[in-house]
């Protein structure tokens, strides 16, 4: 982690420094080009004055002409002593006067022509021109060794590259020191997390970390809380399952063991005859155990914290109600219960199999606890009143005219394995708990209320789920 931050910081520092260096080199190059242009213009202006410095021809064709350097030319050469010179040659290029080290380059026209030459490690800028003078046609050359472009190379090395290199090295040392100091709290946090026991999911104190790291600590604390809730839910589920399954399984085992001993008795002859009552009792116990196992599995799969990250799909509530109605129609008919449907078109975003499990548990409870000849109604549709944020809402409900649930008990019946005292019939106390867990997984709330009144007392039960309708 430390080396990764160091590399990133160095790259982030080197990138702008390199950009600044390139910009500086570009501007230095432009300045050198302007200086070189001014140098060429100066040499162009001095070339005619050098021609005017030739006063007369020599005594012979090979003698130097009579010359008196014009003051601007003389000042130019003196100001650049050792780095400037001139050469006078005849029309054929033979040396007549000046500095012989200036190489002869004959111009092809009568216009000033420029070229560069190198002498003793110095680059000279030379102007050459063929002109008519008092001594006849001559070739005049004027050289200047103070080439701005040559100086520009030294400027780049000493004014740009070297300072930036020193700055980069200093920045590397500073970044190494700064990162080492700045990462101490983060490294301490990493070590503290690594030293933790897998069972230690307590929150980290955000005040002991830098402000920049506190959002990360807050996210870790939320993750710890979520994992802790899931682990606690699993522990509670395992404990509840073991407790609830122990009794019916023990009863089944005791009954089967008793029958096995009776069949092994010598008088039985390894044969056992069971009455219809015993067979029905065994079937009832087996069904209850199977139902309990299925409900426990559904409760585990419907855990709200587990389903929070699962993808949702569009669910048609009317089709869902028709499907659940068909599944429970036989059980309702066997008790003479009028199972009806009042459904309008409504859709929600959710998990279809979970909503089917929720509605199935509500209808199963209603049919189970409604007296023969009673009525159970499944409803769904859009709500006329909108939600607090103005979004459209839909509802799903099951209403019966059974004994209902007292107002004081309606909050507790949503707890796992809780049954209202005095409740008749078989049950595990999981139907409404599963429905409530599925409702929370869909960020909705299950409400229980009396469906009507009988002789001044509340009766029946209406269980309603309100959800947001998808756009």
C-alpha positions in Angstrom: 0.0 0.0 0.0 2.8 2.4 0.9 4.9 1.7 -2.2 1.7 2.0 -4.4 1.0 5.5 -3.0 4.6 6.5 -3.4 4.6 5.4 -7.0 1.3 7.3 -7.7 2.5 10.4 -5.9 5.8 10.4 -7.8 4.1 10.0 -11.1 1.7 12.8 -10.3 4.6 15.0 -9.4 6.8 14.0 -12.3 4.1 14.4 -14.9 3.5 18.2 -14.3 7.3 18.8 -13.8 8.0 17.1 -17.1 5.2 19.2 -18.7 6.7 22.4 -17.3 10.1 21.4 -18.5 8.8 20.8 -22.1 7.0 24.1 -22.0 10.1 25.8 -20.7 12.2 24.2 -23.5 9.7 25.3 -26.1 9.8 28.9 -25.0 13.6 28.8 -24.7 13.7 27.5 -28.2 11.4 30.2 -29.5 13.6 32.8 -27.7 16.7 31.3 -29.3 15.1 31.3 -32.7 14.2 35.0 -32.3 17.8 35.7 -31.2 19.1 33.8 -34.2 16.8 35.7 -36.5 18.1 39.0 -35.1 21.7 37.8 -35.5 21.0 37.0 -39.2 19.4 40.4 -39.7 22.5 42.1 -38.0 24.9 40.2 -40.3 22.7 41.2 -43.3 23.0 44.9 -42.3 26.8 44.7 -41.8 27.5 43.0 -45.1 27.1 46.2 -47.2 29.2 48.1 -44.7 32.0 45.5 -45.1 31.8 46.1 -48.9 32.1 49.8 -48.3 35.3 49.1 -46.2 37.1 48.1 -49.4 38.7 51.4 -50.6 41.0 50.3 -53.5 42.6 47.3 -55.1 46.0 46.0 -54.2 49.1 46.7 -56.3 48.7 43.3 -57.9 45.9 40.9 -58.4 47.2 38.7 -55.6 47.7 41.6 -53.1 45.1 42.4 -50.4 42.9 45.4 -51.3 43.2 48.6 -49.4 40.6 48.4 -46.6 39.4 50.6 -43.7 36.8 48.8 -41.7 33.6 50.8 -41.2 33.1 51.6 -37.5 30.0 49.4 -37.1 31.9 46.4 -38.5 34.9 47.1 -36.4 32.8 47.5 -33.2 31.0 44.2 -34.1 34.3 42.3 -34.4 35.9 43.9 -31.2 32.7 43.1 -29.2 33.0 39.5 -30.1 36.8 39.1 -30.0 37.7 35.5 -30.7 34.1 34.7 -31.9 33.8 36.9 -35.0 35.8 37.6 -38.1 35.6 38.4 -41.8 37.0 37.2 -45.0 37.6 38.9 -48.4 38.0 36.7 -51.4 38.3 37.4 -55.1 35.6 36.3 -57.6 37.2 32.9 -57.8 37.3 32.4 -54.1 41.0 33.0 -53.4 41.8 34.5 -50.0 42.8 38.2 -50.1 42.2 39.6 -46.6 40.7 38.9 -43.2 40.6 35.6 -41.4 41.7 32.6 -43.4 40.0 30.1 -41.0 36.6 31.1 -42.4 35.9 28.4 -44.9 35.1 29.6 -48.4 31.5 29.1 -49.6 30.9 30.9 -52.9 27.4 32.4 -53.1 25.4 31.5 -56.2 23.6 34.8 -56.4 24.2 38.4 -55.5 21.8 38.1 -52.5 23.2 37.5 -49.0 23.4 33.8 -48.3 23.7 32.2 -44.8 25.3 29.0 -43.7 26.8 27.6 -40.5 30.3 26.3 -39.9 32.2 24.8 -37.0 35.7 25.8 -36.0 37.6 24.7 -32.8 34.3 23.5 -31.2 32.5 26.8 -32.0 29.6 27.0 -34.3 29.6 30.2 -36.5 26.8 31.8 -38.4 28.3 33.1 -41.7 26.8 35.5 -44.2 28.4 35.5 -47.7 27.7 37.9 -50.6 29.1 38.6 -54.0 29.4 42.4 -54.5 31.1 44.9 -56.7 33.6 47.1 -54.8 36.2 49.7 -55.5 38.6 46.7 -55.9 36.3 44.9 -58.4 34.0 42.0 -57.8 34.7 40.3 -54.5 33.2 37.7 -52.2 32.7 39.0 -48.7 32.0 36.8 -45.6 31.2 37.9 -42.1 31.1 35.3 -39.3 29.6 35.4 -35.8 30.3 32.7 -33.2 27.7 33.8 -30.7 25.1 31.6 -32.2 22.0 31.8 -30.0 20.9 28.3 -30.9 24.3 27.0 -29.7 23.8 28.9 -26.4 20.3 27.5 -26.3 21.6 24.0 -25.8 23.6 25.1 -22.8 20.6 27.0 -21.5 18.4 23.9 -21.7 21.0 21.8 -19.8 21.7 24.3 -17.0 18.5 26.2 -16.7 15.8 23.5 -17.4 17.1 19.9 -17.2 19.4 20.2 -14.3 17.1 22.2 -12.0 14.2 19.9 -12.8 16.3 16.8 -12.1 17.3 18.2 -8.7 13.7 19.1 -8.1 12.5 15.6 -8.9 15.1 14.0 -6.6 14.1 16.4 -3.8 10.4 15.6 -4.5 11.1 11.9 -4.3 12.8 12.3 -0.9 10.0 14.6 0.3 7.3 12.2 -0.9 8.9 9.2 0.7 9.1 11.1 4.0 5.6 12.5 3.8 4.0 9.3 2.8 5.7 7.4 5.6 4.4 10.0 8.1 1.0 10.3 6.6 0.3 6.5 6.3 1.1 5.7 9.9 -2.6 5.9 11.0 -3.7 3.9 8.0 -1.0 1.3 8.5 -2.0 1.1 12.2 -5.7 0.6 11.1 -4.6 -2.2 8.7 -2.7 -3.9 11.5 -5.5 -3.5 13.9 -7.9 -5.2 11.5 -5.5 -8.0 10.7 -5.0 -8.7 14.4 -8.7 -9.0 15.0 -10.4 -12.3 15.7 -12.8 -13.6 13.0 -15.5 -13.4 15.6 -14.7 -9.8 16.6 -17.1 -7.6 14.5 -17.2 -4.6 16.8 -17.1 -1.2 15.3 -13.9 0.7 14.8 -13.6 4.1 16.5 -13.6 6.6 13.6 -12.2 9.4 15.8 -8.9 7.5 16.0 -8.4 7.7 12.2 -7.6 10.7 9.9 -10.7 12.5 8.5 -9.8 11.3 5.0 -10.1 7.7 6.1 -13.3 8.1 8.2 -15.6 7.3 5.2 -13.7 4.0 4.8 -14.0 3.3 8.5 -17.7 4.1 8.4 -18.1 1.7 5.4 -16.2 -1.0 7.3 -18.4 -0.5 10.4 -21.5 -0.9 8.2 -20.1 -4.1 6.7 -19.2 -5.4 10.2 -22.8 -4.6 11.4 -24.3 -6.4 8.4 -22.1 -9.4 8.8 -22.8 -9.5 12.5 -26.6 -9.3 11.9 -26.3 -12.1 9.4 -24.3 -14.2 11.7 -26.7 -13.5 14.6 -29.6 -14.4 12.3 -28.0 -17.6 11.4 -27.3 -18.5 15.0 -30.8 -17.6 16.0 -32.2 -19.6 13.1 -30.1 -22.7 14.0 -31.1 -22.5 17.6 -34.8 -22.0 16.8 -34.7 -24.8 14.2 -33.0 -27.2 16.6 -35.5 -26.4 19.4 -38.6 -26.7 17.2 -37.5 -29.8 15.4 -36.5 -31.6 18.5 -40.1 -32.2 19.8 -41.7 -33.6 16.6 -38.7 -35.7 15.7 -38.5 -37.1 19.3 -42.2 -38.0 19.1 -41.8 -39.7 15.8 -38.7 -41.6 17.0 -40.4 -42.7 20.2 -43.5 -43.9 18.3 -41.5 -45.8 15.7 -39.3 -47.3 18.5 -42.4 -48.5 20.4 -43.8 -50.1 17.2 -40.5 -51.7 16.5 -40.3 -53.2 19.9 -43.8 -54.5 19.6 -43.1 -56.0 16.3 -39.9 -57.7 17.7 -41.8 -59.3 20.6 -42.0 -63.1 20.4 -45.8 -63.1 20.5 -46.0 -60.7 17.6 -44.1 -63.0 15.2 -42.3 -60.0 13.7 -45.6 -58.6 12.5 -47.4 -55.6 13.7 -50.9 -54.5 13.0 -51.7 -50.7 13.3 -55.1 -49.2 13.7 -56.3 -46.3 11.5 -55.9 -43.9 14.4 -52.3 -44.7 14.8 -51.7 -44.3 11.0 -53.5 -41.0 11.0 -51.5 -39.8 14.0 -48.2 -40.8 12.3 -49.3 -39.0 9.1 -50.2 -35.9 11.0 -46.8 -35.9 12.8 -45.0 -36.4 9.6 -46.8 -33.6 7.8 -46.2 -31.2 10.7 -42.5 -32.1 10.7 -42.3 -31.6 6.9 -44.2 -28.3 7.1 -41.9 -27.1 9.8 -38.8 -28.0 7.8 -40.2 -26.2 4.7 -41.1 -23.1 6.7 -37.7 -23.0 8.3 -36.1 -23.2 4.9 -38.4 -20.5 3.6 -37.6 -18.3 6.6 -33.9 -18.7 6.0 -34.2 -17.9 2.3 -36.3 -14.8 3.0 -33.8 -13.2 5.3 -34.0 -9.4 4.5 -30.2 -8.8 4.9 -29.5 -11.7 2.6 -31.9 -10.6 -0.1 -30.9 -6.9 -0.1 -28.3 -7.3 -2.9 -30.3 -9.7 -5.0 -31.7 -8.4 -8.4 -35.4 -7.7 -8.5 -37.9 -8.2 -11.3 -41.4 -6.9 -12.3 -44.1 -9.0 -10.6 -47.8 -9.0 -11.7 -49.8 -9.2 -8.5 -53.0 -10.2 -10.2 -51.4 -13.3 -11.8 -49.7 -14.1 -8.4 -53.1 -14.0 -6.6 -54.8 -16.2 -9.2 -51.9 -18.8 -8.8 -52.1 -18.9 -5.0 -55.9 -19.1 -5.1 -55.7 -22.2 -7.3 -53.2 -23.8 -4.9 -55.4 -23.4 -1.8 -58.8 -23.9 -3.4 -59.0 -27.6 -2.5 -58.1 -27.0 1.1 -60.7 -24.3 1.4 -63.4 -26.4 -0.3 -62.7 -29.3 2.1 -63.7 -27.0 5.0 -66.6 -25.3 3.1 -64.8 -22.0 3.1 -65.6 -19.5 0.4 -62.2 -18.5 -1.0 -62.6 -15.5 -3.3 -60.5 -13.1 -5.3 -60.9 -9.3 -5.9 -57.9 -8.4 -8.0 -57.1 -5.4 -10.2 -54.0 -5.0 -12.4 -51.0 -4.1 -10.2 -47.3 -4.6 -10.6 -44.3 -4.3 -8.2 -40.5 -4.7 -8.4 -39.5 -7.6 -6.2 -38.8 -11.3 -6.0 -41.8 -13.3 -7.3 -41.0 -16.5 -5.4 -40.8 -14.6 -2.1 -44.1 -12.8 -2.7 -45.7 -16.1 -3.6 -44.4 -17.6 -0.3 -45.7 -14.5 1.6 -49.2 -14.7 0.0 -49.3 -18.5 0.4 -48.5 -18.3 4.1 -51.2 -15.6 4.6 -53.9 -17.7 2.7 -52.8 -20.9 4.5 -53.2 -19.2 7.9 -56.6 -17.7 6.9 -57.9 -21.1 5.7 -56.5 -22.9 8.7 -58.0 -20.7 11.4 -61.3 -19.7 9.8 -64.3 -21.8 10.9 -66.0 -24.0 8.4 -68.5 -22.1 6.3 -66.4 -18.9 6.6 -65.0 -16.5 4.0 -61.5 -15.7 2.9 -60.8 -13.0 0.3 -57.6 -12.3 -1.6 -57.2 -8.7 -2.9 -54.7 -6.7 -4.8 -54.6 -3.4 -6.8 -53.4 0.2 -6.9 -54.0 2.5 -3.9 -55.9 5.7 -4.5 -53.7 7.6 -1.9 -50.1 8.1 -2.9 -47.1 7.6 -0.7 -45.3 10.3 1.3 -42.9 11.1 -1.6 -45.8 11.2 -4.1 -45.0 7.8 -5.7 -47.7 5.4 -6.8 -48.4 2.5 -4.4 -50.1 -0.9 -4.7 -51.5 -3.3 -2.0 -51.7 -7.0 -1.5 -54.0 -8.3 1.3 -55.8 -11.3 2.7 -59.0 -10.9 4.7 -60.9 -13.6 6.7 -63.9 -13.6 9.1 -62.2 -16.0 11.5 -61.6 -15.3 15.2 -59.0 -12.7 14.5 -56.1 -11.6 16.6 -56.4 -9.3 19.7 -54.8 -5.9 19.2 -52.4 -6.5 22.1 -51.1 -9.6 20.3 -50.7 -8.4 16.8 -47.1 -7.2 17.2 -46.0 -10.5 18.9 -47.5 -12.8 16.3 -44.9 -11.5 13.8 -42.2 -13.1 16.0 -40.9 -16.5 15.2 -42.6 -19.5 16.8 -45.0 -17.3 18.7 -48.7 -18.4 18.9 -51.5 -16.6 20.6 -52.4 -18.4 23.9 -55.5 -20.5 23.5 -55.1 -20.9 19.7 -56.6 -24.2 18.6 -55.3 -26.3 15.7 -51.9 -27.2 14.6 -49.3 -24.6 13.7 -45.7 -23.7 14.2 -46.0 -19.9 14.6 -43.9 -19.2 11.5 -46.4 -18.2 8.8 -46.7 -14.5 9.8 -43.0 -14.3 10.7 -42.1 -15.5 7.2 -44.5 -13.0 5.7 -43.0 -10.1 7.8 -39.4 -11.1 6.8 -40.4 -11.1 3.1 -42.1 -7.7 3.6 -38.9 -6.2 5.1 -36.9 -7.7 2.2 -39.1 -5.6 -0.1 -38.8 -2.5 2.1 -42.5 -2.7 2.9 -44.5 -3.2 6.1 -47.0 -5.8 7.0 -50.0 -4.4 8.9 -52.6 -6.4 10.8 -56.1 -5.1 11.7 -59.5 -6.4 12.5 -61.7 -7.1 9.4 -65.0 -6.3 11.1 -66.9 -6.6 14.4 -69.3 -9.1 15.9 -71.5 -8.3 18.9 -69.4 -5.1 19.6 -66.1 -7.0 19.5 -63.5 -7.0 16.7 -63.4 -10.2 14.6 -61.7 -11.4 11.6 -58.3 -10.4 10.4 -57.0 -8.3 7.5 -53.3 -8.6 6.7 -52.1 -5.9 4.2 -48.8 -5.3 2.4 -48.3 -1.9 0.8 -45.5 -1.5 -1.8 -44.3 1.1 -4.2 -45.4 0.6 -7.8 -42.5 0.6 -10.4 -42.4 3.6 -12.8 
